[in-house]
Amino acid sequence: MNYMVPFLLVTLLNLSLGSLSLSLSVQDYTCQVGAAQIALATNDLASSEYAKVLSLTIPSLVVRVLRHTEHGGHTERSDRIAYLKSALYLDRHAAPAGWKQRRMKQQRFVRAEDATSQRCGPLYGQDAPTGRLMASTMHCDELLKI
């Protein structure tokens, strides 16, 4: 007999990258891109307003364009001709057709699976069952309501 993973499991994925540095040179110009603390997070823990969320966070993003001056085959000087410093925060919320019905089934499933262990709080970054969920707008007790 094969075990099938239940469709109603809650999937949380968090990826992070400490820093990223890219450099592209074309003739006398170089474009440098630097980013710090890049994070990508997604979950399908349905709330009362949406079924899935995908978040991309880049709190520090720097783009520089340099022009190089050569003399005798050696780079003598690099002048910064463009500079941009910014941050990027993107959230994509999805509510596909039938998501409210799936939300109710998912919540019943999580409640049934959590009945013996009462792990809902700690699994979602809480100390107690009524604390706030990490990276979400729901409370654990809201998750268990139908």
C-alpha positions in Angstrom: 0.0 0.0 0.0 1.4 3.4 -1.0 1.1 6.4 1.3 -0.2 9.5 -0.4 0.6 13.0 1.1 -2.7 14.7 2.0 -3.6 17.6 -0.4 -4.5 19.7 2.6 -1.1 20.0 4.3 0.2 23.5 4.9 3.3 24.2 2.9 5.8 26.9 4.1 8.9 27.7 2.2 11.5 30.3 3.3 14.7 30.9 1.3 17.3 33.5 2.1 20.6 34.7 0.6 23.0 36.8 2.6 24.3 38.9 -0.3 24.6 38.9 -4.1 27.0 40.8 -6.3 27.0 40.9 -10.1 29.2 42.7 -12.4 28.9 43.0 -16.2 31.5 44.8 -18.4 30.9 45.9 -22.0 33.8 47.8 -23.6 34.5 50.8 -21.4 31.5 50.4 -19.1 30.7 48.2 -16.1 27.4 47.7 -14.4 27.5 46.5 -10.8 24.5 45.2 -8.9 24.7 44.4 -5.2 21.9 43.2 -2.9 21.9 42.2 0.7 19.6 39.9 2.7 17.5 38.6 -0.1 14.5 36.6 1.1 11.8 34.6 -0.7 8.9 33.2 1.3 5.7 31.4 0.3 2.9 29.6 2.0 -0.5 28.2 1.2 -1.9 28.8 4.7 -5.3 30.1 3.7 -6.5 33.2 5.6 -9.9 34.8 5.4 -8.8 37.0 2.4 -6.5 34.9 0.3 -5.2 31.3 -0.3 -1.5 31.8 -1.0 1.1 34.4 -0.6 4.5 34.8 -2.2 6.9 37.5 -0.8 10.2 38.8 -2.2 12.3 41.1 0.0 15.5 42.9 -0.9 16.0 45.6 1.8 19.2 46.9 0.2 19.7 47.1 -3.6 22.5 49.1 -5.2 23.2 49.6 -8.9 26.3 51.4 -10.2 27.4 52.1 -13.7 31.1 52.9 -14.2 33.0 54.3 -17.2 36.6 53.3 -17.4 39.4 55.5 -18.9 42.4 53.6 -20.2 45.9 55.0 -20.8 48.6 52.7 -22.2 46.5 49.6 -21.9 45.8 50.0 -18.2 42.7 51.3 -16.5 43.7 54.7 -15.3 40.4 55.9 -13.9 36.8 54.7 -13.3 34.1 57.3 -13.1 30.7 56.6 -11.6 28.1 57.8 -14.2 25.0 56.3 -12.6 24.0 55.2 -9.1 20.8 53.9 -7.6 20.2 52.8 -4.1 16.8 51.3 -3.3 14.8 48.5 -1.6 12.3 46.0 -3.0 9.3 44.5 -1.2 6.9 42.5 -3.3 3.9 40.5 -2.1 1.7 38.5 -4.4 -1.6 37.2 -2.9 -3.6 34.6 -4.7 -7.2 33.4 -4.3 -7.8 30.8 -7.1 -11.3 29.5 -7.8 -12.6 27.3 -5.0 -10.1 28.5 -2.4 -12.6 29.2 0.3 -13.8 25.6 0.2 -10.2 24.3 0.2 -9.5 26.7 3.2 -12.3 25.1 5.2 -11.0 21.6 4.4 -7.4 22.6 5.2 -8.4 24.1 8.5 -10.4 21.0 9.5 -7.4 18.8 8.5 -4.9 20.9 10.5 -7.2 20.9 13.5 -7.6 17.1 13.4 -3.9 16.5 12.9 -3.0 19.0 15.7 -5.5 17.7 18.3 -3.2 15.4 20.1 0.0 17.4 20.0 -1.2 21.0 20.1 1.8 22.0 18.0 0.0 24.7 15.9 1.5 27.6 17.9 5.2 26.5 17.9 5.1 25.4 14.3 4.1 28.9 13.2 6.5 30.8 15.3 4.3 31.2 18.4 4.9 30.5 22.1 1.2 30.1 22.8 -1.8 29.0 20.7 -3.2 32.5 20.7 -0.1 34.3 19.6 0.5 35.8 16.1 1.7 33.7 13.2 5.1 34.5 11.9 5.0 36.2 8.4 1.2 36.1 8.2 -1.9 38.2 9.2 -3.7 35.3 10.9 -3.8 34.0 14.4 -3.4 30.3 15.2 -6.9 30.3 16.7 -8.2 31.8 13.4 -6.6 29.0 11.5 -8.6 26.5 13.6 -12.0 28.3 13.1 -14.3 27.1 10.4 
